[in-house]
């Protein structure tokens, strides 16, 4: 590009900015239409990326060869009828779990039991937590089946389960809250919702899964949980297959064993759910697909409306600046210069709205990431696509006003009205 062309391009750009600045309010209102469309898609896709990463981290908590049997599915679609269908199922009882384990103990590496309640408060001496502690009743196989390892002390033992001892193994985060500055928690007495437990061990930290900490928990013997907390809780059973090759076979065997434990006849359907990594992924993909379609429809309509708004404001601008265009053409301004200026004004309006929408969308989407304890998400692909779409919107809806401005007859343009 020659120096003269560079100067000419710079002048066109400055003239475009000057023209838009004359009507600031009108220009900003027009850009907001584009910003809304871009915001909706960027915010949704940023949030979905955050949730996707949360799902990936959550799947690592199950392990490659691990699946769960539980009363409810991972996600429930539909209205109250769908939820009631699962709620009306019989709870999976501890007795059924023991029967199931007798059938499956030689067919799986680990079989662990867990019953969980959220919203509990733990205390030690004059220290207390928020009421956000997870209290779980587990057995001696809970930790290995769910990927927990002991950092200090010991795990629950068969004797603890048999005699329903009042001991607890703490998650790393809860141990730090109750015993800060490296204080030794072993053999100390804590209270959870008024119940007294002696700390037998502490788990190593696992991090967050599905946006929730896996380390803010206390695990007590499942028998004590049933005796002193809630005897009518439903059991979740975690099964670890011997290998990936045995995984599908182990699932089939577990389904048969659970049907026997539940006393189901051949004609009766399963009244329990198998939760696997694949089922979680499929559930998330279904949600992701529905949300994405909705976001695209909203964005398309908003951007289409914004494009019409850009065309309208540019046509109004051409009408208001007819005399200016006539003067420029009468002193030798080429058609391409006038056309390019109006195209550039439309492009600036569209891209300005795009940048505003991107900034707001990334910020809103990352609120989800922060709540899921994930690092900030920067959806570069969707940002690039959004800027390309904004450029197309600006050019497509600005071409007619630009063509109309470039085609004005200078004599007619300068004629007194």
C-alpha positions in Angstrom: 0.0 0.0 0.0 1.4 3.4 -1.1 1.8 6.3 1.4 -1.0 8.2 -0.3 -3.4 5.3 0.1 -2.4 4.9 3.7 -3.1 8.6 4.3 -6.4 8.3 2.5 -7.4 5.2 4.5 -6.5 7.0 7.7 -8.6 10.0 6.7 -11.6 7.8 5.9 -11.3 6.2 9.3 -11.1 9.5 11.1 -14.0 10.9 9.2 -16.1 7.8 10.1 -15.3 8.2 13.8 -16.1 11.9 13.6 -19.5 11.2 11.9 -20.5 8.6 14.5 -19.4 10.9 17.3 -21.9 13.6 16.2 -24.7 11.3 17.1 -23.3 9.5 20.2 -26.6 8.4 21.7 -27.9 7.0 18.5 -24.6 5.2 17.8 -24.5 3.7 21.3 -28.1 2.5 21.1 -27.3 0.8 17.8 -24.2 -0.9 19.2 -26.2 -2.2 22.2 -28.3 -4.4 19.8 -25.2 -6.1 18.6 -23.8 -6.3 22.1 -26.9 -8.2 23.3 -26.6 -10.8 20.6 -22.9 -11.4 21.1 -23.3 -11.4 24.9 -25.9 -14.1 24.9 -23.8 -16.5 22.9 -20.4 -15.7 24.6 -21.9 -15.9 28.1 -23.6 -19.2 27.4 -20.5 -20.8 25.7 -18.2 -19.6 28.4 -20.5 -21.0 31.1 -20.8 -24.3 29.1 -17.0 -24.5 28.8 -16.7 -24.1 32.6 -19.3 -26.7 33.2 -17.6 -29.0 30.7 -14.3 -28.7 32.6 -16.2 -29.3 35.9 -17.7 -32.5 34.4 -14.3 -33.7 33.3 -12.8 -33.1 36.7 -15.9 -34.8 38.3 -15.4 -37.9 36.2 -11.9 -38.4 37.5 -13.5 -38.8 40.9 -15.3 -41.9 39.8 -12.2 -43.5 38.1 -11.9 -45.2 34.8 -13.2 -48.6 35.9 -15.7 -47.4 38.5 -19.5 -47.1 38.4 -22.3 -46.5 40.9 -25.7 -47.9 41.7 -28.1 -45.4 43.2 -31.8 -44.6 43.5 -31.8 -41.5 41.3 -30.2 -40.9 37.9 -27.4 -38.3 37.6 -29.9 -35.8 36.1 -33.6 -35.7 35.9 -35.4 -34.1 32.8 -39.0 -33.3 32.7 -41.5 -31.9 35.2 -42.8 -33.1 38.6 -44.0 -36.4 37.1 -40.5 -37.5 36.2 -39.1 -36.5 39.6 -41.9 -38.2 41.4 -41.3 -41.4 39.5 -37.8 -41.7 41.0 -38.8 -40.4 44.4 -41.5 -43.1 44.7 -38.9 -45.8 44.3 -38.0 -47.9 47.4 -34.8 -46.7 49.0 -31.7 -48.9 48.5 -31.3 -50.3 52.0 -28.1 -51.3 53.8 -29.5 -54.8 54.0 -29.9 -54.9 50.3 -26.4 -53.5 49.9 -24.9 -56.3 52.1 -26.8 -58.9 50.1 -25.5 -57.3 46.8 -21.9 -57.3 48.1 -22.1 -61.0 49.0 -23.0 -61.8 45.4 -20.5 -59.4 43.8 -17.5 -59.6 46.2 -15.5 -62.0 44.0 -16.5 -60.2 40.8 -15.2 -56.7 41.5 -12.1 -55.2 43.0 -13.9 -52.9 45.5 -17.5 -52.4 46.5 -18.1 -49.4 48.8 -21.2 -48.1 50.5 -22.0 -44.4 51.1 -25.0 -42.4 52.5 -24.7 -38.6 52.4 -26.3 -35.6 53.8 -25.3 -32.0 53.1 -25.6 -28.8 55.1 -24.0 -29.9 58.4 -21.9 -27.9 60.8 -18.8 -29.2 62.5 -17.2 -27.9 65.7 -14.0 -28.4 67.7 -13.3 -26.4 70.8 -14.2 -22.8 70.0 -13.9 -23.3 66.2 -16.9 -24.0 64.0 -17.6 -24.3 60.3 -20.3 -22.9 58.1 -23.3 -25.3 57.7 -21.9 -26.6 54.5 -20.1 -29.8 55.6 -21.0 -33.1 54.0 -21.6 -35.9 56.5 -21.3 -39.3 55.0 -21.9 -42.8 56.4 -19.4 -45.2 54.7 -17.9 -48.6 55.1 -14.2 -49.7 55.0 -14.4 -49.9 51.2 -15.7 -46.4 50.6 -12.3 -44.7 50.4 -10.6 -47.1 47.9 -13.7 -47.5 45.8 -14.1 -43.7 45.5 -10.4 -42.8 45.1 -9.8 -41.4 48.5 -6.4 -42.0 50.2 -5.4 -41.5 53.8 -2.8 -38.7 54.5 -2.6 -39.3 58.2 -4.2 -41.7 60.7 -6.2 -44.6 59.4 -9.3 -45.4 57.3 -12.5 -46.9 58.7 -12.2 -50.6 59.6 -14.5 -53.6 59.6 -14.6 -53.4 63.3 -15.8 -49.7 63.2 -18.6 -50.8 60.9 -19.5 -53.8 63.0 -19.7 -52.0 66.3 -20.9 -48.6 64.9 -18.1 -46.7 66.6 -18.3 -43.0 67.0 -15.2 -42.2 64.9 -14.8 -40.0 61.8 -12.3 -39.6 58.9 -12.1 -36.0 57.8 -11.6 -34.5 54.4 -8.5 -32.4 54.0 -10.4 -29.1 53.8 -12.5 -29.8 56.9 -9.4 -30.8 58.8 -7.7 -27.5 58.0 -10.8 -25.5 59.1 -11.0 -27.3 62.5 -7.3 -27.8 63.1 -5.4 -24.9 61.5 -1.7 -24.2 61.6 -0.7 -27.9 61.3 -2.4 -28.9 64.6 -2.7 -32.7 64.9 -6.3 -33.7 64.5 -5.9 -37.4 65.4 -7.8 -38.7 68.5 -9.4 -35.2 69.0 -13.1 -35.1 69.7 -15.3 -33.1 67.3 -19.0 -32.5 67.0 -21.1 -32.6 63.9 -24.6 -31.4 64.5 -24.2 -32.1 68.2 -23.0 -35.7 67.6 -19.6 -36.5 69.1 -16.9 -38.3 67.0 -13.2 -39.1 67.5 -11.0 -38.2 64.6 -9.3 -41.4 63.3 -7.8 -40.1 60.1 -7.6 -37.5 57.4 -8.0 -37.9 53.7 -5.7 -36.4 51.1 -7.3 -33.6 49.2 -9.1 -34.5 46.0 -10.3 -31.0 44.8 -13.7 -30.1 43.4 -16.1 -32.2 41.4 -19.1 -30.7 39.6 -18.4 -27.4 41.4 -18.5 -28.8 44.9 -15.5 -29.6 47.2 -14.9 -33.3 47.8 -12.7 -32.4 50.8 -15.2 -30.6 53.1 -16.6 -33.9 54.5 -16.6 -36.2 57.5 -17.1 -39.9 57.0 -18.4 -42.0 59.9 -19.3 -45.7 60.0 -22.4 -46.3 58.0 -23.9 -48.4 60.8 -23.6 -45.4 63.2 -25.1 -43.1 60.6 -28.1 -45.4 60.2 -28.5 -45.7 64.0 -28.0 -42.1 65.0 -28.5 -39.9 61.9 -31.2 -41.3 59.6 -32.1 -44.9 59.4 -34.3 -44.4 56.3 -31.6 -43.0 54.0 -31.0 -44.5 50.5 -27.7 -46.2 49.8 -25.3 -45.5 47.0 -23.0 -48.3 46.0 -19.7 -47.7 44.2 -18.2 -50.7 42.3 -14.7 -50.8 40.9 -14.1 -53.4 38.2 -10.8 -55.4 38.0 -9.9 -53.9 34.7 -11.3 -51.9 31.8 -11.7 -55.1 29.8 -14.0 -56.4 32.6 -15.9 -53.2 33.0 -19.0 -53.9 30.9 -19.2 -57.4 32.2 -19.0 -56.2 35.8 -21.8 -53.7 35.1 -24.0 -56.5 33.7 -23.3 -58.7 36.7 -24.0 -55.8 39.1 -27.4 -55.2 37.5 -28.3 -58.8 37.9 -27.1 -58.9 41.5 -29.0 -55.7 42.3 -32.2 -57.1 40.9 -31.8 -60.1 43.1 -31.2 -57.9 46.1 -34.2 -55.7 45.3 -36.4 -58.8 44.8 -37.5 -57.9 41.3 -39.2 -60.4 39.0 -38.3 -61.0 35.4 -41.2 -58.8 34.2 -40.4 -55.8 36.5 -38.0 -53.1 35.2 -35.0 -51.9 37.1 -35.9 -49.6 40.0 -32.3 -48.3 40.4 -29.8 -46.4 38.2 -26.4 -47.2 36.9 -24.2 -44.1 37.0 -21.1 -44.4 34.7 -18.8 -41.9 33.1 -20.6 -42.3 29.8 -24.0 -41.7 31.3 -22.8 -38.5 32.9 -21.3 -37.4 29.7 -24.5 -38.2 27.8 -26.6 -36.3 30.3 -24.3 -33.3 30.1 -24.3 -33.3 26.3 -28.1 -33.4 26.3 -28.2 -30.3 28.5 -25.5 -28.6 26.5 -27.3 -29.2 23.2 -30.6 -27.7 24.5 -28.9 -24.7 26.0 -26.7 -24.1 22.9 -29.7 -24.2 20.5 -31.6 -21.7 22.7 -28.6 -19.4 22.8 -28.1 -19.6 19.1 -31.8 -18.7 18.4 -31.6 -15.7 20.8 -28.3 -14.6 19.4 -29.5 -14.9 15.8 -32.7 -12.9 16.4 -30.8 -10.2 18.4 -28.1 -9.9 15.7 -30.6 -9.8 12.9 -32.5 -7.0 14.7 -29.2 -5.2 15.4 -28.3 -5.5 11.7 -31.6 -3.9 10.6 -30.9 -1.2 13.2 -27.5 -0.6 11.7 -29.0 -0.3 8.2 -31.7 2.1 9.5 -29.2 4.4 11.2 -27.0 4.5 8.2 -29.9 5.3 5.9 -30.9 8.1 8.2 -27.3 9.3 8.2 -27.2 9.3 4.4 -30.4 11.4 4.4 -29.0 13.9 7.0 -25.6 14.2 5.3 -26.8 14.6 1.7 -25.4 18.1 1.4 -22.0 16.9 2.9 -21.9 14.1 0.4 -22.7 16.5 -2.4 -19.9 18.9 -1.4 -17.4 16.1 -1.2 -18.3 14.7 -4.6 -18.3 18.2 -6.2 -14.7 18.8 -5.1 -13.6 15.4 -6.5 -14.2 12.8 -3.8 -14.4 9.4 -5.6 -17.4 7.1 -5.1 -15.2 4.5 -3.5 -14.1 6.9 -0.8 -17.7 7.8 0.2 -18.8 4.2 0.0 -15.9 3.0 2.1 -16.6 5.6 4.7 -20.2 4.5 5.2 -19.2 0.9 5.2 -16.6 1.6 7.8 -19.1 3.4 10.0 -21.4 0.4 9.9 -18.4 -1.9 10.6 -17.3 0.2 13.6 -20.8 0.2 15.0 -21.1 -3.6 14.7 -17.6 -4.4 16.0 -17.9 -2.0 18.9 -21.1 -3.8 19.9 -19.3 -7.1 19.4 -16.4 -6.1 21.7 -18.8 -4.9 24.4 -20.8 -8.2 24.2 -17.6 -10.2 24.4 -16.3 -8.5 27.5 -19.7 -8.7 29.2 -20.2 -12.3 28.1 -16.8 -13.5 29.2 -17.3 -11.8 32.6 -20.8 -13.3 33.1 -19.8 -16.8 32.0 -16.8 -16.8 34.3 -19.0 -16.1 37.3 -20.1 -19.8 36.7 -16.4 -20.8 36.5 -15.6 -19.1 39.8 -18.6 -20.8 41.5 -17.4 -24.1 40.2 -13.9 -23.5 41.6 -12.4 -23.5 38.1 -9.8 -21.2 36.6 -11.1 -18.4 34.3 -12.3 -19.4 30.9 -11.4 -17.5 27.7 -13.4 -19.0 24.8 -11.0 -17.9 22.0 -12.9 -19.9 19.3 -16.2 -18.3 20.1 -14.7 -14.8 20.4 -13.1 -15.2 17.0 -16.4 -16.4 15.5 -18.3 -13.6 17.1 -16.0 -11.0 15.7 -16.3 -12.5 12.3 -20.1 -12.5 12.5 -20.1 -8.9 13.7 -17.9 -8.0 10.7 -20.3 -9.8 8.3 -23.3 -8.1 10.0 -21.7 -4.6 9.6 -20.7 -5.2 6.0 -24.0 -6.9 4.9 -26.3 -4.3 6.5 -24.1 -1.4 5.7 -23.6 -2.1 2.0 -27.0 -0.7 0.8 -26.7 2.7 2.7 -23.1 2.9 1.5 -24.1 2.2 -2.1 -26.9 4.7 -1.9 -24.5 7.4 -0.5 -21.9 6.7 -3.2 -24.5 6.9 -5.9 -25.9 10.4 -5.0 -25.9 13.0 -7.8 -23.9 15.9 -6.5 -26.2 18.4 -8.3 -29.3 17.0 -6.7 -27.5 16.7 -3.3 -26.6 20.4 -3.4 -30.0 21.6 -4.6 -31.7 23.7 -1.9 -34.6 21.9 -0.2 
